[in-house]
Amino acid sequence: MATKNKKTPKKINILGLSDAEKMRVIEQIKQKLQKSVNEAKLWRTLLQYEELKINGQVVFSSNNPLEGLSISLGH
């Protein structure tokens, strides 16, 4: 039997938090949503091309999985 390795999200009672804690939680949620949006945009862009090369190295091909690409979003 296969088991899932997904973590169950922790439920937060936002009404019981202080204003500072609410702001921290909201900022974390905002960052996670932005990361998801950026990832979706990247995949949509990659799917438009059969092959993507960086410095002559194939990092994405429609026939092979994505490899050799790391993106860091810093502000």
Beta strands, then each sheet from edge to edge (+ up, - down):
strand 1: 51-54
strand 2: 57-61
sheet 1: 1+ 2-
end
